[in-house]
Amino acid sequence: MRGYDLTIVGAGPAGLTAGIYAARAKLDVVLFERMLPGGQVATTDLVENYPGFPEGISGSDLMVRIAKQAEKSGLNVQSKSVEKVSRRDKLCLVKTDDGEVHPSKAVIVATGTEPRSLGVPGEAEFKGRGVSYCATCDGPLYRDKKVAVVGGGDSAVEEALFLTRFAEKVYLIHRRDRLRATRVLQNRAFENKKVEFVWNSVVTEIRGEKALESVFTKDVKTGQISELEVDGVFVYIGTLPNSNIFEEDIQRDERGFIITDQNMASSIEGIFVAGDVRSKLLYQIATAVGDGATAAFAAEKFVEER
Ligand SMILES: Cc1cc2nc3c(=O)[nH]c(=O)nc-3n(C[C@H](O)[C@H](O)[C@H](O)COP(=O)(O)OP(=O)(O)OC[C@H]3O[C@@H](n4cnc5c(N)ncnc54)[C@H](O)[C@@H]3O)c2cc1C
């Protein structure tokens, strides 16, 4: 049983940044990631609001750079999924999917979020064959086809615009009469002739025989049901925190996101939480890397004091 000063869970922007700071501080640190390093950013085509890249940068390129920097700092990244994090006798215990338990003086949980699903008939049936949560991954399959994007925030509008590169038409279905997305993205969507807005509407069903054929929407004001013929549906209606690894009760907000203080300390001693899995105002790369740096610095102080 190998022990560490610090264990980090998740190799998105928050976890990798925490890893860079912790490795440079010469902590004995390990990072566990269940997939490839990169996190959600790696699934987006273009990042235009992360400072330092005036022309923008592809999400995967940005994450390759951050992962390289972490490697150069000497961060030990291991490909394992973390199943449980707990606190016993002044030590944190991190159980991985190979059955090993890793004692650690402190832990940083940076597990991010996963897409919220619509929960309507047909969604599960067509998931991966018409219903997608990743336009960058699946967009090129819809060349000259019709698709619907569900949502009204930055991700929905950004990905709808990306899909116009391939699809002949992109319906943007939103439950309100205005978008939540940043103004610059809204303007681009309004100017794009391929984007058609379906306002005040929610998706009620996704249908098809062998392949996905249409999406049914309900006007939330009039109750009217409409059918849109589409080949694909991309869902961007928010996220759910990946926060089910804690054995003890941990303080959360009403949506399940972990509550921390300004130094990223959670309600469990020695467990710090950074990035999108944390309850906060703005869920972006810039705030995730800030959280990661703060969490690593706070964890370093915590380890030194013990
Ligand atoms: C489509 C889309 C477009 C976006 N565009 C932008 C943009 O243009 N600009 C911007 O600033 N932000 C953008 N964002 C938001 C940005 O991606 C997130 O704010 C950021 O990725 C959060 O980083 P994170 O490290 O907290 O979490 P994540 O990036 O979600 O990384 C979490 C990591 O933890 C891993 N993990 C989870 N559970 C476990 C476990 N049990 N064991 C081991 N590993 C685990 C996951 O596999 C993942 O790699 C976008 C998001 C999406 C979905």
PDBQT file of the ligand as one rigid body, heavy atoms in Angstrom, charges set to zero:
ROOT
HETATM    1  C1  LIG A 401     -19.158  21.451 -25.076  1.00  0.00    +0.000 C 
HETATM    2  C2  LIG A 401     -18.429  22.279 -24.077  1.00  0.00    +0.000 A 
HETATM    3  C3  LIG A 401     -17.785  23.437 -24.486  1.00  0.00    +0.000 A 
HETATM    4  C4  LIG A 401     -17.085  24.223 -23.558  1.00  0.00    +0.000 A 
HETATM    5  N1  LIG A 401     -16.450  25.352 -23.997  1.00  0.00    +0.000 NA
HETATM    6  C5  LIG A 401     -15.740  26.105 -23.115  1.00  0.00    +0.000 A 
HETATM    7  C6  LIG A 401     -15.030  27.268 -23.560  1.00  0.00    +0.000 A 
HETATM    8  O1  LIG A 401     -15.030  27.613 -24.747  1.00  0.00    +0.000 OA
HETATM    9  N2  LIG A 401     -14.356  27.989 -22.627  1.00  0.00    +0.000 N 
HETATM   10  C7  LIG A 401     -14.320  27.646 -21.300  1.00  0.00    +0.000 A 
HETATM   11  O2  LIG A 401     -13.667  28.333 -20.514  1.00  0.00    +0.000 OA
HETATM   12  N3  LIG A 401     -14.981  26.545 -20.859  1.00  0.00    +0.000 NA
HETATM   13  C8  LIG A 401     -15.691  25.775 -21.727  1.00  0.00    +0.000 A 
HETATM   14  N4  LIG A 401     -16.370  24.669 -21.278  1.00  0.00    +0.000 N 
HETATM   15  C9  LIG A 401     -16.366  24.374 -19.823  1.00  0.00    +0.000 C 
HETATM   16  C10 LIG A 401     -15.069  23.675 -19.422  1.00  0.00    +0.000 C 
HETATM   17  O3  LIG A 401     -14.894  22.543 -20.239  1.00  0.00    +0.000 OA
HETATM   18  C11 LIG A 401     -15.129  23.272 -17.943  1.00  0.00    +0.000 C 
HETATM   19  O4  LIG A 401     -15.387  24.402 -17.146  1.00  0.00    +0.000 OA
HETATM   20  C12 LIG A 401     -13.812  22.643 -17.494  1.00  0.00    +0.000 C 
HETATM   21  O5  LIG A 401     -13.504  21.524 -18.296  1.00  0.00    +0.000 OA
HETATM   22  C13 LIG A 401     -13.878  22.204 -16.031  1.00  0.00    +0.000 C 
HETATM   23  O6  LIG A 401     -12.682  21.575 -15.697  1.00  0.00    +0.000 OA
HETATM   24  P1  LIG A 401     -12.593  20.483 -14.526  1.00  0.00    +0.000 P 
HETATM   25  O7  LIG A 401     -11.154  20.104 -14.448  1.00  0.00    +0.000 OA
HETATM   26  O8  LIG A 401     -13.256  20.997 -13.318  1.00  0.00    +0.000 OA
HETATM   27  O9  LIG A 401     -13.491  19.257 -14.986  1.00  0.00    +0.000 OA
HETATM   28  P2  LIG A 401     -13.474  18.329 -16.283  1.00  0.00    +0.000 P 
HETATM   29  O10 LIG A 401     -12.921  19.032 -17.452  1.00  0.00    +0.000 OA
HETATM   30  O11 LIG A 401     -14.852  17.789 -16.369  1.00  0.00    +0.000 OA
HETATM   31  O12 LIG A 401     -12.467  17.147 -15.895  1.00  0.00    +0.000 OA
HETATM   32  C14 LIG A 401     -12.785  16.209 -14.902  1.00  0.00    +0.000 C 
HETATM   33  C15 LIG A 401     -11.942  14.967 -15.124  1.00  0.00    +0.000 C 
HETATM   34  O13 LIG A 401     -12.137  14.080 -14.013  1.00  0.00    +0.000 OA
HETATM   35  C16 LIG A 401     -12.217  12.752 -14.491  1.00  0.00    +0.000 C 
HETATM   36  N5  LIG A 401     -12.948  11.938 -13.504  1.00  0.00    +0.000 N 
HETATM   37  C17 LIG A 401     -14.245  12.071 -13.112  1.00  0.00    +0.000 A 
HETATM   38  N6  LIG A 401     -14.553  11.155 -12.168  1.00  0.00    +0.000 NA
HETATM   39  C18 LIG A 401     -13.425  10.422 -11.963  1.00  0.00    +0.000 A 
HETATM   40  C19 LIG A 401     -13.115   9.317 -11.114  1.00  0.00    +0.000 A 
HETATM   41  N7  LIG A 401     -14.034   8.793 -10.291  1.00  0.00    +0.000 N 
HETATM   42  N8  LIG A 401     -11.861   8.793 -11.154  1.00  0.00    +0.000 NA
HETATM   43  C20 LIG A 401     -10.906   9.327 -11.985  1.00  0.00    +0.000 A 
HETATM   44  N9  LIG A 401     -11.157  10.365 -12.816  1.00  0.00    +0.000 NA
HETATM   45  C21 LIG A 401     -12.392  10.918 -12.804  1.00  0.00    +0.000 A 
HETATM   46  C22 LIG A 401     -12.956  12.887 -15.820  1.00  0.00    +0.000 C 
HETATM   47  O14 LIG A 401     -12.727  11.758 -16.659  1.00  0.00    +0.000 OA
HETATM   48  C23 LIG A 401     -12.335  14.177 -16.371  1.00  0.00    +0.000 C 
HETATM   49  O15 LIG A 401     -11.186  13.920 -17.147  1.00  0.00    +0.000 OA
HETATM   50  C24 LIG A 401     -17.058  23.848 -22.183  1.00  0.00    +0.000 A 
HETATM   51  C25 LIG A 401     -17.707  22.674 -21.773  1.00  0.00    +0.000 A 
HETATM   52  C26 LIG A 401     -18.391  21.894 -22.704  1.00  0.00    +0.000 A 
HETATM   53  C27 LIG A 401     -19.072  20.638 -22.252  1.00  0.00    +0.000 C 
ENDROOT
TORSDOF 0
